[in-house]
Amino acid sequence: MIANAGISNDASPIETATVDSVQEHINVNAIGPYLLFQATFGLLKKAKQPKFVVIGSALGSIGYMEQRAAHGLFAYGASKAMAHWTSRRIHFSHENIISFVVDPVSYSPYFYLAISIKEQGEWFADYRSLC
Ligand SMILES: NC(=O)c1ccc[n+]([C@@H]2O[C@H](COP(=O)([O-])OP(=O)(O)OC[C@H]3O[C@@H](n4cnc5c(N)ncnc54)[C@H](OP(=O)(O)O)[C@@H]3O)[C@@H](O)[C@H]2O)c1
């Protein structure tokens, strides 16, 4: 099972992020994966090698924050942090279920191969402007 659905529609930093926006991101990015886990728990228990993968983000990492302190995208980062925690909780609560987080962008060579050098420059410029 892969919890992929997610949103990121607000680049605001903590100083200006609204409760509505943070709540919306938490609903989709954090509560979504845990409800998906609950909905599929019965199937996971029956599977031979059950896996519950959460699509996360470097912006939701607490450990990585020191290396890349993202100033913006507060709602997104905070919601992904909860999603990451949920995956670790599943991992430690259910020893038969393999659960981990994947960041599809930061560590994917395919992402960088799939776009041109010019697009990479634009992408990083956009990314840096949000952080
Ligand atoms: N793109 C990036 O740079 C990036 C970086 C790091 C992590 N991620 C993560 O990767 C995952 C996929 O992102 P993406 O870039 O592929 O985004 P995307 O193209 O916008 O796709 C997001 C998907 O989530 C679904 N979704 C959104 N809100 C939903 C809701 N309330 N209920 C059910 N489904 C909902 C969307 O469904 P509809 O098509 O029906 O709208 C869409 O299929 C997300 O978890 C995202 O946070 C993306």
The ligand as an ORCA input file, in Angstrom:
! r2SCAN-3c Opt
* xyz 0 1
  N       6.251     16.992     -6.587
  C       7.194     17.183     -5.667
  O       8.120     18.007     -5.832
  C       7.162     16.381     -4.375
  C       8.259     16.465     -3.524
  C       8.260     15.724     -2.355
  C       7.166     14.942     -2.046
  N       6.092     14.915     -2.881
  C       4.944     14.104     -2.483
  O       4.667     13.166     -3.490
  C       3.267     12.850     -3.455
  C       2.697     13.022     -4.843
  O       2.881     14.381     -5.210
  P       2.782     14.874     -6.722
  O       3.844     15.868     -6.941
  O       2.657     13.700     -7.664
  O       1.428     15.670     -6.614
  P       0.188     15.767     -7.609
  O       0.605     15.557     -9.028
  O      -0.503     17.032     -7.234
  O      -0.676     14.516     -7.175
  C      -1.257     14.502     -5.919
  C      -2.283     13.401     -5.881
  O      -2.918     13.447     -4.604
  C      -4.306     13.367     -4.806
  N      -5.032     14.084     -3.769
  C      -4.836     15.367     -3.343
  N      -5.713     15.679     -2.386
  C      -6.489     14.574     -2.185
  C      -7.575     14.265     -1.323
  N      -8.045     15.166     -0.454
  N      -8.120     13.030     -1.419
  C      -7.646     12.121     -2.276
  N      -6.613     12.357     -3.117
  C      -6.046     13.561     -3.079
  C      -4.545     14.002     -6.145
  O      -5.759     13.503     -6.650
  P      -6.507     14.220     -7.889
  O      -5.711     13.913     -9.095
  O      -7.844     13.568     -7.871
  O      -6.528     15.665     -7.565
  C      -3.341     13.552     -6.951
  O      -3.589     12.300     -7.554
  C       2.642     13.781     -2.418
  O       2.490     13.110     -1.200
  C       3.671     14.901     -2.322
  O       3.627     15.578     -1.074
  C       6.072     15.614     -4.042
*
